[in-house]
Amino acid sequence: MPHLRIAEAAALLGVSDDTVRRWISAESVPTVSDSAGRTLVDGADVARHAARASSPGDRTDVLRSARNRLAGIVTKVQVDGVMAQVDMQCGPHRIVSLMSAEAVRELRLEEGSLATAVVKATTVIVEASPKDAR
């Protein structure tokens, strides 16, 4: 499983470093140390806390036509034959993508992996309550 520094986990979850440290302490989240002595948490443990998150910013400086980019963490990967379902938590948003099993392998996606969902759609439905649409 991928390991993340506390600051990386906090940025993905939209919380402070101290909040992640409190979760580690209060919920007995296991940690390891890297070669520089920094504390790391397993990406899968971060994924389990993702529902508490708010949206992190874009991690790249690439220009693109797609305007909807949601950085997040993979919370589940289900591979069945040639197809796969990848669930992500992108801040408070759950994103589900269907893709080829080959793409999952090429991207090395697994629970706890960092990823960005890029959405380019010709149809986006926007809903509002009738009282808010006045």
C-alpha positions as CSV (number, residue, x, y, z in Angstrom):
1,M,0.0,0.0,0.0
2,P,1.1,3.6,-0.6
3,H,2.3,5.6,2.4
4,L,1.8,9.3,2.8
5,R,3.4,11.9,4.9
6,I,1.1,13.5,7.4
7,A,1.1,16.8,5.5
8,E,0.1,15.0,2.3
9,A,-2.7,13.1,4.0
10,A,-4.0,16.4,5.6
11,A,-4.0,18.2,2.2
12,L,-5.9,15.4,0.6
13,L,-8.5,15.3,3.4
14,G,-8.8,19.1,3.6
15,V,-7.8,19.1,7.3
16,S,-4.8,20.3,9.3
17,D,-1.7,18.3,10.0
18,D,-2.7,18.4,13.7
19,T,-6.0,16.9,12.9
20,V,-4.4,13.9,11.2
21,R,-2.0,13.6,14.2
22,R,-5.0,13.6,16.5
23,W,-6.7,10.8,14.4
24,I,-3.5,8.8,14.6
25,S,-3.3,9.2,18.4
26,A,-7.0,8.8,19.2
27,E,-7.9,6.1,16.7
28,S,-4.6,4.2,16.9
29,V,-3.9,4.6,13.2
30,P,-0.6,2.7,12.6
31,T,2.4,4.7,11.3
32,V,5.8,3.9,10.0
33,S,8.9,6.1,9.6
34,D,10.7,6.8,6.3
35,S,14.5,6.9,5.9
36,A,14.5,10.6,7.0
37,G,12.6,9.8,10.1
38,R,9.3,11.4,9.0
39,T,6.0,9.8,10.1
40,L,4.1,8.1,7.3
41,V,0.5,6.7,7.3
42,D,-0.8,4.0,5.1
43,G,-2.9,5.4,2.2
44,A,-5.6,2.9,2.9
45,D,-6.0,4.3,6.5
46,V,-6.2,7.8,4.9
47,A,-8.9,6.6,2.5
48,R,-11.0,5.4,5.5
49,H,-11.0,9.0,6.8
50,A,-11.8,10.5,3.4
51,A,-15.5,11.0,4.1
52,R,-14.5,13.7,6.6
53,A,-12.7,15.7,3.9
54,S,-13.1,18.9,1.9
55,S,-11.7,19.3,-1.6
56,P,-7.9,19.6,-2.0
57,G,-6.4,21.8,-4.8
58,D,-5.0,20.8,-8.1
59,R,-1.6,19.2,-7.7
60,T,-0.4,19.9,-11.3
61,D,0.4,23.0,-13.4
62,V,-0.8,21.4,-16.7
63,L,-3.2,23.4,-18.8
64,R,-6.2,21.4,-20.1
65,S,-9.7,22.0,-21.5
66,A,-11.5,19.9,-18.9
67,R,-12.5,22.3,-16.1
68,N,-13.7,19.7,-13.6
69,R,-10.7,18.2,-11.7
70,L,-11.1,16.6,-8.4
71,A,-7.9,15.5,-6.6
72,G,-8.4,12.7,-4.1
73,I,-7.7,9.3,-2.9
74,V,-8.8,5.9,-4.2
75,T,-11.1,4.2,-1.6
76,K,-11.9,1.0,-3.5
77,V,-10.9,-0.9,-6.7
78,Q,-13.0,-3.8,-8.0
79,V,-11.6,-5.6,-11.0
80,D,-13.9,-8.1,-12.8
81,G,-12.5,-9.5,-16.0
82,V,-11.7,-6.8,-18.5
83,M,-13.5,-4.0,-16.6
84,A,-13.0,-2.3,-13.2
85,Q,-14.8,0.1,-10.9
86,V,-12.7,2.7,-9.1
87,D,-14.2,4.6,-6.2
88,M,-12.5,7.8,-5.1
89,Q,-13.1,10.3,-2.3
90,C,-12.3,13.8,-3.6
91,G,-12.9,16.0,-0.6
92,P,-16.6,15.7,0.3
93,H,-17.3,14.1,-3.1
94,R,-17.5,10.4,-3.9
95,I,-16.5,9.7,-7.6
96,V,-17.0,6.4,-9.2
97,S,-15.3,5.6,-12.5
98,L,-15.7,2.6,-14.8
99,M,-12.6,1.8,-16.8
100,S,-10.7,-1.2,-18.2
101,A,-8.8,-3.5,-15.9
102,E,-5.8,-2.7,-18.1
103,A,-6.0,1.0,-17.2
104,V,-6.2,0.1,-13.5
105,R,-3.0,-1.9,-13.8
106,E,-1.2,0.7,-15.9
107,L,-2.1,3.5,-13.5
108,R,-1.3,1.2,-10.5
109,L,-4.5,2.1,-8.8
110,E,-5.2,0.5,-5.4
111,E,-6.9,1.6,-2.2
112,G,-4.9,4.5,-0.8
113,S,-3.5,5.7,-4.2
114,L,-3.5,9.4,-5.0
115,A,-5.4,10.2,-8.2
116,T,-7.3,13.0,-9.9
117,A,-10.7,12.6,-11.5
118,V,-10.9,14.7,-14.6
119,V,-14.5,15.2,-15.9
120,K,-15.2,16.5,-19.3
121,A,-19.0,16.2,-20.0
122,T,-21.3,17.6,-22.6
123,T,-24.2,17.0,-20.3
124,V,-24.2,18.3,-16.7
125,I,-27.4,18.5,-14.9
126,V,-27.8,21.2,-12.3
127,E,-30.6,21.0,-9.7
128,A,-31.9,23.6,-7.4
129,S,-34.8,23.7,-5.0
130,P,-37.8,25.7,-6.4
131,K,-37.6,28.2,-3.6
132,D,-33.9,28.8,-4.4
133,A,-34.5,29.3,-8.2
134,R,-36.4,32.5,-7.9
